[in-house]
Amino acid sequence: MAEYSVVAAISTLWLAARAEGIGIGWVSILTPAHINKLLDVPETWRLIGYFCLGYPQADDSAPSLSGSVGSSARRPMRSCCAAD
């Protein structure tokens, strides 16, 4: 349950930050085992996320890595739940 509580707290932090004009980014290109070793934390600890938090220089309507720097392009949403 600890992981779910952490993710819920992150979601709340994200919403509160954006309401105050603070940007937050979830860095997802890290290797958890490498970060644990780098930070010298117990092996039983689990990395949930690494975040950048602060006032943005500019406000963009799309994520800065959207479709660039080797990231995946957005795919069209499937109509998996639409009634046929």
Secondary structure per residue as TSV (DSSP state, phi and psi in degrees):
chain	resnum	aa	ss	phi	psi
A	1	M	-	360.0	-21.5
A	2	A	H	-60.0	-42.8
A	3	E	H	-61.5	-41.1
A	4	Y	H	-64.9	-38.9
A	5	S	H	-64.2	-39.9
A	6	V	H	-64.9	-45.1
A	7	V	H	-64.1	-39.0
A	8	A	H	-63.4	-40.7
A	9	A	H	-65.3	-39.4
A	10	I	H	-63.6	-42.6
A	11	S	H	-60.7	-43.3
A	12	T	H	-64.8	-43.3
A	13	L	H	-59.2	-44.6
A	14	W	H	-60.3	-47.8
A	15	L	H	-64.2	-43.4
A	16	A	H	-64.8	-41.5
A	17	A	H	-62.2	-48.0
A	18	R	H	-63.6	-34.6
A	19	A	H	-64.4	-25.5
A	20	E	T	-98.3	7.4
A	21	G	T	79.5	17.1
A	22	I	-	-98.4	132.7
A	23	G	E	-87.1	150.1
A	24	I	E	-141.1	138.2
A	25	G	E	-132.4	137.9
A	26	W	E	-98.7	110.2
A	27	V	E	-81.6	118.4
A	28	S	-	-115.3	10.8
A	29	I	-	-102.5	24.3
A	30	L	-	-99.6	153.8
A	31	T	-	-98.2	111.3
A	32	P	H	-52.6	-42.2
A	33	A	H	-63.1	-38.6
A	34	H	H	-66.7	-41.7
A	35	I	H	-65.9	-42.4
A	36	N	H	-59.0	-42.4
A	37	K	H	-66.6	-43.5
A	38	L	H	-61.0	-39.9
A	39	L	H	-87.6	-4.3
A	40	D	T	55.0	52.6
A	41	V	-	-105.1	160.2
A	42	P	-	-58.2	147.8
A	43	E	T	-63.1	-21.8
A	44	T	T	-77.0	-13.6
A	45	W	-	-73.1	145.4
A	46	R	-	-119.7	124.4
A	47	L	-	-72.5	120.3
A	48	I	-	-92.8	-40.6
A	49	G	-	-171.9	158.3
A	50	Y	E	-123.9	126.9
A	51	F	E	-125.9	147.4
A	52	C	E	-108.6	129.8
A	53	L	E	-134.8	128.5
A	54	G	E	169.8	179.8
A	55	Y	-	-80.8	123.9
A	56	P	-	-71.7	148.9
A	57	Q	S	-73.1	-30.8
A	58	A	S	-146.5	154.8
A	59	D	-	-104.5	120.7
A	60	D	-	-109.8	152.4
A	61	S	S	-85.4	-13.9
A	62	A	S	-127.8	151.3
A	63	P	-	-57.6	145.5
A	64	S	T	-65.6	-25.8
A	65	L	T	-96.2	5.7
A	66	S	T	-62.5	109.4
A	67	G	T	76.3	12.4
A	68	S	-	-132.8	174.6
A	69	V	T	50.2	39.6
A	70	G	T	76.7	5.6
A	71	S	-	-80.5	159.3
A	72	S	-	-71.4	141.5
A	73	A	-	-74.4	151.9
A	74	R	-	-66.5	139.9
A	75	R	-	-103.0	152.0
A	76	P	-	-65.0	146.1
A	77	M	-	-72.2	132.4
A	78	R	-	-78.0	152.4
A	79	S	-	-94.7	55.9
A	80	C	T	-68.1	-23.6
A	81	C	T	-106.2	1.0
A	82	A	S	-75.2	140.5
A	83	A	-	-74.9	135.6
A	84	D	-	-89.4	360.0
